[in-house]
Amino acid sequence: MVAAAKNKNKNIINLFLNTNFNILVVFIVIIFLSVSYFLVIKPKFELTLIAIKDNITQQEQFYQSQRQKLLDLQAASALYHKISDSDIKRINMVLPDEYAKEKLFGELEDLITQQGLLISGITIDKIGENSKKDEPMAAKEERLLDIPNAEHVGVIQVKINLGSVDYAGLKNLLPLFESNLQLIDVNAVKFDQEEKTAEIILYTYYFK
């Protein structure tokens, strides 16, 4: 009786499996796909979605920065066109583009001789023009200009030697340098009252 009951149960199970085999296969596949989705596909999808969102955010930030640059350039262009030619000429005289040393020499010579002073020598040197390219840059405290974008501003050192000059003549000359339309800084003055000679070292600047 027991053996017959066991055989009957096995037959029922076999019959059930044979009848519902396709359903069981589909059920197993669904479970497998569900596990694969939650363990593999979904995490990768979420990572990809995050990466896409980050990329979109970066592109939007880049677009906004470029748009702001365009607006700034348009504003600068509009402002530039409002400046008269005479004002632009004055600006260029204050900080001109690089020009020949002969022009600077002539300007200084005219300024000094108009004061009735005797020039015994003028030496003009562009700071750094004789330095080797492989030499390290000067330390910040040793540089002549400590301003933003100083690399775009060139420095010219001028050494002026005067003869037959007295204190009054020298005193009247120095303010003329610093009040000149072109930007000029008097760096050092050496005056020998007995010999009536003077040495003036000054700096002037230009756009590179």
SEBALUM-992458 format. One record per residue (C-alpha): x, y, z. Coordinates in Angstrom, 3 decimals. Each point is the difference from the previous one (the first is absolute). Layout:
BEGIN
<node><east>X</east><north>Y</north><up>Z</up></node>
...
//
This chain:
BEGIN
<node><east>0.000</east><north>0.000</north><up>0.000</up></node>
<node><east>2.781</east><north>2.407</north><up>0.906</up></node>
<node><east>1.962</east><north>-0.778</north><up>-3.177</up></node>
<node><east>-3.110</east><north>0.452</north><up>-2.083</up></node>
<node><east>-0.650</east><north>3.379</north><up>1.651</up></node>
<node><east>3.571</east><north>1.122</north><up>-0.704</up></node>
<node><east>-0.251</east><north>-1.071</north><up>-3.619</up></node>
<node><east>-3.299</east><north>1.811</north><up>-0.287</up></node>
<node><east>1.555</east><north>3.233</north><up>1.399</up></node>
<node><east>2.952</east><north>-0.285</north><up>-2.409</up></node>
<node><east>-2.385</east><north>-0.490</north><up>-2.862</up></node>
<node><east>-1.967</east><north>3.062</north><up>1.074</up></node>
<node><east>3.216</east><north>2.059</north><up>0.232</up></node>
<node><east>1.237</east><north>-1.258</north><up>-3.352</up></node>
<node><east>-3.354</east><north>0.720</north><up>-1.555</up></node>
<node><east>0.015</east><north>3.485</north><up>1.501</up></node>
<node><east>3.527</east><north>0.669</north><up>-1.278</up></node>
<node><east>-0.798</east><north>-1.332</north><up>-3.458</up></node>
<node><east>-3.181</east><north>2.036</north><up>-0.189</up></node>
<node><east>1.540</east><north>3.267</north><up>1.339</up></node>
<node><east>3.567</east><north>-0.376</north><up>-1.307</up></node>
<node><east>-0.223</east><north>3.016</north><up>-2.280</up></node>
<node><east>-1.434</east><north>2.125</north><up>2.791</up></node>
<node><east>2.820</east><north>-1.054</north><up>2.340</up></node>
<node><east>2.599</east><north>0.852</north><up>-2.625</up></node>
<node><east>-1.521</east><north>3.421</north><up>-0.506</up></node>
<node><east>-0.147</east><north>0.523</north><up>3.773</up></node>
<node><east>3.682</east><north>-0.959</north><up>0.405</up></node>
<node><east>0.993</east><north>2.305</north><up>-2.869</up></node>
<node><east>-1.963</east><north>2.837</north><up>1.558</up></node>
<node><east>1.749</east><north>-0.540</north><up>3.333</up></node>
<node><east>3.401</east><north>-0.130</north><up>-1.729</up></node>
<node><east>-0.698</east><north>3.174</north><up>-1.955</up></node>
<node><east>-1.280</east><north>1.758</north><up>3.120</up></node>
<node><east>3.125</east><north>-0.903</north><up>1.952</up></node>
<node><east>2.203</east><north>1.059</north><up>-2.925</up></node>
<node><east>-1.866</east><north>3.304</north><up>-0.277</up></node>
<node><east>0.290</east><north>0.941</north><up>3.673</up></node>
<node><east>3.592</east><north>-1.244</north><up>0.439</up></node>
<node><east>1.581</east><north>0.989</north><up>-3.337</up></node>
<node><east>-2.122</east><north>2.014</north><up>-2.390</up></node>
<node><east>-1.578</east><north>2.461</north><up>2.431</up></node>
<node><east>3.281</east><north>1.059</north><up>1.715</up></node>
<node><east>1.663</east><north>0.521</north><up>-3.396</up></node>
<node><east>-3.014</east><north>1.931</north><up>-1.241</up></node>
<node><east>0.039</east><north>2.249</north><up>3.069</up></node>
<node><east>3.749</east><north>0.656</north><up>-0.375</up></node>
<node><east>-0.475</east><north>0.819</north><up>-3.668</up></node>
<node><east>-2.883</east><north>2.318</north><up>0.828</up></node>
<node><east>2.099</east><north>1.800</north><up>2.614</up></node>
<node><east>2.874</east><north>0.386</north><up>-2.492</up></node>
<node><east>-2.384</east><north>1.423</north><up>-2.614</up></node>
<node><east>-1.438</east><north>2.483</north><up>2.509</up></node>
<node><east>3.511</east><north>1.080</north><up>1.063</up></node>
<node><east>0.995</east><north>0.482</north><up>-3.620</up></node>
<node><east>-3.115</east><north>2.064</north><up>-0.676</up></node>
<node><east>0.752</east><north>2.137</north><up>3.072</up></node>
<node><east>3.591</east><north>0.570</north><up>-1.138</up></node>
<node><east>-1.160</east><north>0.932</north><up>-3.502</up></node>
<node><east>-2.523</east><north>2.448</north><up>1.444</up></node>
<node><east>2.688</east><north>1.583</north><up>2.201</up></node>
<node><east>2.365</east><north>0.268</north><up>-2.976</up></node>
<node><east>-2.766</east><north>1.549</north><up>-2.084</up></node>
<node><east>-0.758</east><north>2.557</north><up>2.715</up></node>
<node><east>3.690</east><north>0.910</north><up>0.370</up></node>
<node><east>0.373</east><north>0.434</north><up>-3.768</up></node>
<node><east>-3.192</east><north>2.030</north><up>-0.129</up></node>
<node><east>1.306</east><north>2.261</north><up>2.761</up></node>
<node><east>3.295</east><north>0.445</north><up>-1.875</up></node>
<node><east>-1.937</east><north>0.958</north><up>-3.113</up></node>
<node><east>-2.040</east><north>2.552</north><up>1.960</up></node>
<node><east>3.202</east><north>1.429</north><up>1.524</up></node>
<node><east>1.615</east><north>0.281</north><up>-3.433</up></node>
<node><east>-3.084</east><north>1.670</north><up>-1.418</up></node>
<node><east>-0.008</east><north>2.465</north><up>2.898</up></node>
<node><east>3.725</east><north>0.689</north><up>-0.452</up></node>
<node><east>-0.488</east><north>0.480</north><up>-3.744</up></node>
<node><east>-2.881</east><north>2.416</north><up>0.578</up></node>
<node><east>2.074</east><north>1.931</north><up>2.539</up></node>
<node><east>3.005</east><north>0.097</north><up>-2.353</up></node>
<node><east>-2.094</east><north>1.475</north><up>-2.821</up></node>
<node><east>-1.126</east><north>2.761</north><up>2.352</up></node>
<node><east>3.619</east><north>1.097</north><up>0.528</up></node>
<node><east>1.075</east><north>2.766</north><up>-2.338</up></node>
<node><east>3.091</east><north>-0.299</north><up>-2.191</up></node>
<node><east>1.688</east><north>2.780</north><up>1.964</up></node>
<node><east>-0.533</east><north>-1.857</north><up>3.289</up></node>
<node><east>1.372</east><north>-3.226</north><up>-1.527</up></node>
<node><east>3.067</east><north>1.926</north><up>-1.139</up></node>
<node><east>0.497</east><north>1.328</north><up>3.530</up></node>
<node><east>-0.252</east><north>-3.524</north><up>1.437</up></node>
<node><east>2.565</east><north>-1.270</north><up>-2.495</up></node>
<node><east>2.328</east><north>2.806</north><up>1.020</up></node>
<node><east>-0.252</east><north>-0.982</north><up>3.670</up></node>
<node><east>0.795</east><north>-3.669</north><up>-0.679</up></node>
<node><east>0.948</east><north>-0.361</north><up>-3.674</up></node>
<node><east>0.700</east><north>-3.107</north><up>-2.021</up></node>
<node><east>3.650</east><north>-0.957</north><up>-0.311</up></node>
<node><east>1.827</east><north>2.638</north><up>-2.021</up></node>
<node><east>3.566</east><north>0.810</north><up>-1.130</up></node>
<node><east>2.499</east><north>1.182</north><up>2.573</up></node>
<node><east>0.859</east><north>2.923</north><up>-2.266</up></node>
<node><east>-3.474</east><north>1.474</north><up>0.524</up></node>
<node><east>0.289</east><north>-0.160</north><up>3.773</up></node>
<node><east>3.520</east><north>1.436</north><up>-0.198</up></node>
<node><east>-1.257</east><north>2.937</north><up>-2.055</up></node>
<node><east>-2.920</east><north>0.696</north><up>2.328</up></node>
<node><east>2.242</east><north>0.039</north><up>3.075</up></node>
<node><east>2.653</east><north>2.102</north><up>-1.723</up></node>
<node><east>-2.566</east><north>2.623</north><up>-0.995</up></node>
<node><east>-1.466</east><north>0.089</north><up>3.506</up></node>
<node><east>3.422</east><north>0.519</north><up>1.627</up></node>
<node><east>1.466</east><north>2.485</north><up>-2.466</up></node>
<node><east>-3.138</east><north>2.151</north><up>0.276</up></node>
<node><east>1.025</east><north>0.536</north><up>3.623</up></node>
<node><east>3.430</east><north>1.239</north><up>-1.100</up></node>
<node><east>1.837</east><north>-3.012</north><up>1.432</up></node>
<node><east>3.022</east><north>-1.733</north><up>-1.527</up></node>
<node><east>-0.315</east><north>-3.724</north><up>-0.788</up></node>
<node><east>3.243</east><north>-1.965</north><up>0.276</up></node>
<node><east>-1.609</east><north>-3.390</north><up>-0.682</up></node>
<node><east>-3.257</east><north>-1.955</north><up>-0.231</up></node>
<node><east>-0.071</east><north>-3.790</north><up>0.264</up></node>
<node><east>-3.230</east><north>-1.883</north><up>-0.759</up></node>
<node><east>-0.454</east><north>-3.691</north><up>0.784</up></node>
<node><east>-3.047</east><north>-2.249</north><up>-0.069</up></node>
<node><east>-0.055</east><north>-1.952</north><up>3.225</up></node>
<node><east>0.438</east><north>-3.717</north><up>-0.712</up></node>
<node><east>0.754</east><north>0.294</north><up>-3.712</up></node>
<node><east>3.563</east><north>-1.254</north><up>0.508</up></node>
<node><east>-0.935</east><north>-2.797</north><up>2.402</up></node>
<node><east>0.319</east><north>-3.568</north><up>-1.185</up></node>
<node><east>-3.178</east><north>-1.968</north><up>-0.582</up></node>
<node><east>1.197</east><north>-2.854</north><up>2.154</up></node>
<node><east>0.611</east><north>2.235</north><up>3.012</up></node>
<node><east>-2.605</east><north>-0.414</north><up>2.749</up></node>
<node><east>-2.476</east><north>2.823</north><up>0.489</up></node>
<node><east>0.849</east><north>2.531</north><up>2.651</up></node>
<node><east>-1.538</east><north>-0.427</north><up>3.399</up></node>
<node><east>-3.165</east><north>1.979</north><up>0.554</up></node>
<node><east>1.646</east><north>2.466</north><up>2.383</up></node>
<node><east>2.729</east><north>0.688</north><up>-2.591</up></node>
<node><east>-2.366</east><north>0.883</north><up>-2.823</up></node>
<node><east>-0.581</east><north>3.617</north><up>-0.909</up></node>
<node><east>-3.744</east><north>-0.435</north><up>-0.447</up></node>
<node><east>-2.162</east><north>-1.775</north><up>2.525</up></node>
<node><east>-3.362</east><north>0.483</north><up>-1.714</up></node>
<node><east>-2.555</east><north>-2.310</north><up>-1.636</up></node>
<node><east>0.965</east><north>-0.961</north><up>-3.579</up></node>
<node><east>3.456</east><north>1.493</north><up>0.480</up></node>
<node><east>1.315</east><north>-2.412</north><up>-2.636</up></node>
<node><east>-1.747</east><north>2.151</north><up>-2.637</up></node>
<node><east>1.766</east><north>3.200</north><up>1.073</up></node>
<node><east>3.588</east><north>0.637</north><up>-1.057</up></node>
<node><east>2.409</east><north>2.170</north><up>1.980</up></node>
<node><east>2.603</east><north>2.346</north><up>-1.450</up></node>
<node><east>2.799</east><north>1.303</north><up>2.218</up></node>
<node><east>1.468</east><north>3.367</north><up>-0.940</up></node>
<node><east>3.240</east><north>1.362</north><up>1.468</up></node>
<node><east>0.543</east><north>3.713</north><up>-0.599</up></node>
<node><east>3.317</east><north>1.752</north><up>0.733</up></node>
<node><east>-0.057</east><north>3.785</north><up>0.243</up></node>
<node><east>2.843</east><north>2.504</north><up>0.114</up></node>
<node><east>0.154</east><north>3.632</north><up>1.115</up></node>
<node><east>-3.148</east><north>-0.443</north><up>2.054</up></node>
<node><east>-0.845</east><north>1.706</north><up>3.268</up></node>
<node><east>-2.462</east><north>-1.006</north><up>2.695</up></node>
<node><east>-2.717</east><north>2.380</north><up>-1.206</up></node>
<node><east>0.179</east><north>-1.302</north><up>-3.568</up></node>
<node><east>-0.136</east><north>-3.604</north><up>1.182</up></node>
<node><east>-2.888</east><north>0.756</north><up>2.341</up></node>
<node><east>-1.983</east><north>1.548</north><up>-2.852</up></node>
<node><east>0.735</east><north>-2.904</north><up>-2.361</up></node>
<node><east>-1.163</east><north>-2.913</north><up>2.159</up></node>
<node><east>-3.684</east><north>1.039</north><up>0.233</up></node>
<node><east>-0.081</east><north>0.308</north><up>-3.795</up></node>
<node><east>0.822</east><north>-3.705</north><up>-0.342</up></node>
<node><east>-2.734</east><north>-1.121</north><up>2.365</up></node>
<node><east>-2.603</east><north>2.443</north><up>-1.370</up></node>
<node><east>0.699</east><north>-1.030</north><up>-3.590</up></node>
<node><east>-2.984</east><north>-1.571</north><up>-1.764</up></node>
<node><east>1.958</east><north>-3.211</north><up>-0.507</up></node>
<node><east>0.316</east><north>-2.035</north><up>3.186</up></node>
<node><east>3.479</east><north>0.607</north><up>1.463</up></node>
<node><east>1.299</east><north>-0.926</north><up>3.456</up></node>
<node><east>3.193</east><north>1.599</north><up>1.330</up></node>
<node><east>1.847</east><north>-2.811</north><up>1.749</up></node>
<node><east>3.253</east><north>1.623</north><up>1.200</up></node>
<node><east>1.805</east><north>3.333</north><up>-0.102</up></node>
<node><east>3.690</east><north>0.615</north><up>0.677</up></node>
<node><east>1.118</east><north>3.638</north><up>0.169</up></node>
<node><east>3.559</east><north>1.208</north><up>0.384</up></node>
<node><east>-0.222</east><north>3.646</north><up>0.953</up></node>
<node><east>3.746</east><north>0.635</north><up>-0.270</up></node>
<node><east>0.371</east><north>-1.581</north><up>-3.451</up></node>
<node><east>-3.412</east><north>1.308</north><up>-1.055</up></node>
<node><east>-0.941</east><north>-3.392</north><up>-1.412</up></node>
<node><east>-3.029</east><north>-2.186</north><up>0.527</up></node>
<node><east>-1.082</east><north>-3.520</north><up>-0.857</up></node>
<node><east>-3.707</east><north>-0.781</north><up>-0.259</up></node>
<node><east>-1.399</east><north>-3.515</north><up>-0.324</up></node>
<node><east>-3.618</east><north>-0.275</north><up>-1.015</up></node>
<node><east>-2.429</east><north>-2.642</north><up>-1.262</up></node>
<node><east>-2.618</east><north>0.242</north><up>-2.699</up></node>
<node><east>-2.389</east><north>-2.691</north><up>-1.242</up></node>
<node><east>-1.617</east><north>-1.412</north><up>-3.144</up></node>
<node><east>-2.433</east><north>-2.699</north><up>-1.056</up></node>
<node><east>1.667</east><north>-3.208</north><up>-1.161</up></node>
//
